[in-house]
Structures are given as structure tokens and as C-alpha cells.
Amino acid sequence: MTAAAVQFQGTRGRELPVLLLSAGLLLVVGLVLIASASMDVAADHYGNSFHFVMRQMIFAVAACLAGVVVANVPLAWWLRGAWVWLFTAFALLIIVLSPLGITVNGSTRWISLGVVNLQVSEIAKWLLIIYLASYVVRRRAELIGTWMGFLKPFLVLAAAALLLLIQPDFGAIVVLMTAALGMIFLSGVRLTRFTPLILLCAMLGAVLIVTQPYRLKRVVVYLDPWKDQFDSGYQLTQSLIAFGRGEWLGEGLGNSVQKLFYLPEAHTDFIYAIAAEEFGLMGALLILLAFTVLIWMGLRIARKAEQGGLEFGACLAYGMTLLIALQAFINMAVNIGLLPTKGLTLPLVSYGGSSLIVTCVSIGVIARVEMERQDQLEQGGTTNGG
């Protein structure tokens, strides 16, 4: 290891406080935006303007507590239970397709837990990333050196993708597969290995889009949303109108017009558009900056863990950070028309208990990686993270 690398992994740094600060800021901003975006819809549907924001506050408390609990779980525990997490992920994906699953807007993605509904794909993605990180550590030589070792994890992920496709949840498939590719690439696999796999995924993606009329319609609308702005292009055009109305500094908190039943899912999938309308381009850029800082800190923590010998911790931190980064990028890109419309929430900001809790426990895992690296530095030794 070079002197620069030793100095890099040996510094305690400020990554963890900055990571937690940026996450906390996004969580608070999310509560404010949900309160603003959902009041009229909540009053109309439930007779209580604060219905969604009160529930989100409860979710936020539960998510923070879950994140603290996970941050105190040793990484070795997750490594030992790799097969349990894999089995649990597939069990959830199968159960949601049974009569226990709840169908909303043509998609069967939820299981009722009484007072709340659990979005299965959020939990499954998280558990599969843990399993994949354990595979990278246990089979690193086989993964890097042989085609079979490289393809094995993708066969598992293909089975999971098939179950997600039945729901259907195409967005979860994209996030999961892209995060998996990123993790395996960062583990040291040559880029040339990915070429046939990426081509295959692109071909399968194209087939899935062409064979499903609603997906093809979304792509066509994405290319020219104004051509059918009152039907298939309605969501995207209303989102773009919100960005246009916001201009530089916005209309002011609570002054959004698009949230008044013009923009569907204003407090979930399209909350970024409401932020742009009320706080303008400057507000939208500040949210983007907060996500950039959070993701950069996550990647730095993963890199330091890798250089410090915490292989499993590094893989976990890379995977968790990529999950958050991809979902945030796709949501914001959809809101501004860079990608076709997809039902993905904005992590920490959008309304939704499942997404919020999974994001917070992901941050808890990243925090645990940094905590174990710090412990290793204090002890003056190196470990393998499990």
C-alpha cells in the first residue's frame, strides 16, 4: 500500500457527520414539502389536511430508530446470515404475488401490515444487496477470474427480476441491476466482462418496453410529452409547468398551484417538481447538492473501508450508496423529463414509509462501516469485516 493510501485510510475525516447531516437535512426538507404538497389532497380524501405529514412524521421516527439499531449491528452478523437474507428476499417477492398482495393502480407491490402497507421491492432490493456483498467477499477470486463466478450472482438477480416483473415493478429492476453491476465493477472485475451482460440487459429492456403497450406509451410520451398533454403526457407536462412557474426563486412555500389536483402524486413521485415550483431553481439545486454530498460521503466511506481491509463493509457501503444514488437520480430525472415516467420515490423526501425506512437503515449500514473502520484504527490492526 502506498504512503498516500495509508494516509487516506488512516484519517478519521468528517465523512460520517457530513453524511448524517445531509441525510437529516433532506429528511426535514421532505417533511416540509410533504406538508405543503399534500394538504389539499389529504383534506379532500381524508378530511384532515395533516393526514400525510403526520403519518410521515411517524415513519420518520421509526426510520431513524431503525437506522440507529442497524448502525449498532456488527457487519459480521450480516455476513453470516447471507443465505437467510437471500431466502427472505425471495420469500417476500413470492408472498406479494399471493392473495396477501395488495394491488394499486394495476401493480401488486404491497403487503398489508394492518395500519401500513409494506412495499416488498424496497426490502427485497436491500436484502439482495447484502447477499451480493457477501458473495463478492466469499468468492472474490472466482468472481474476478472465471466467467461462471461472474455470472452466478446475476442468475440469482435474474430470478428476482422475474418476480419483480410479474408485479410489475420495472423501476426496481433497473435500480437493483444497476446497483449490482456497480458493486461488482468496484470489486475489481474487468470492464470487458460487463459488455455482453450490458448488451443483453439492454436488449431485454427493449423487448420489455416494446411488448408492453403502457411502457411503450411512456417512452413515446417521454420523447414528446406536449403531443398528448391532456392524456398520456399529462404528468410530465404538469411537472414541467411546475418547474417553469418556479423560475429562479420560486412562488414561496405553500404557493404551488400544481399541487391543487393538477399534478398527480405531488407528494410522492413528483415532489421534486413541487419543490422547484415553491423554491425555484435555487431550491431544486440545493436539494440536488444535498444528495450529491450524501452520495459522495457514502462513496468516500466505502473507499476508506476498502483501503483499510474491510472488504465486506466496503461492498455494503458501495451497494447501499448506489441504491440511494440511483433512486434519487431516476426520480429527479423523471421530474425534469430526462427519463420516461417511473414510479420511484425521492429517497428521504417523498412520502412513503417503506422507502424512508429502507433508506435510513441503508445509511445506518454505511455508518456502521465507518464506525468499524474507526475501531480498527484505534486498535491499530486490520480485519476483513467478517
Buried (B, 14 or more C-beta within 10 A) or exposed (E): EEEEEEEBBEEEBEBBEBBBBBBBBBBEBBBBBBBBBBBBBBEEEEEEBBBBBBBBBEBBEBBBEBBEEBBEEEBBEBBEBBEEBBEBBBEBBEEBEEEEBBEEEEBBBBBEEEEBBBBBBBBBBBBBBBBBBBBBBBBBEEBBEEEEBBEBBBEBBBEBBEBBBEBBBBBBBBBBBBBBBBBBBBBEBEEEBBEEBEEEBEEBBEEBBEEBEEBBBBBBBBEEBEEBBEEBBBBBBBBBBBBEBBEEEBBEBEEBEBBEEBBBBBBBBBBBBBBBBBBBBEBBEBBBEBBBBBBBBBBBBBBBBBBBBBBBBBBBBBBBBBBBBBBBBBBBBBBBBEBBBBBBBBBBBBBBBBBBBBBBBBBBBBBBBBBBBBEBBEEEEEBEBB
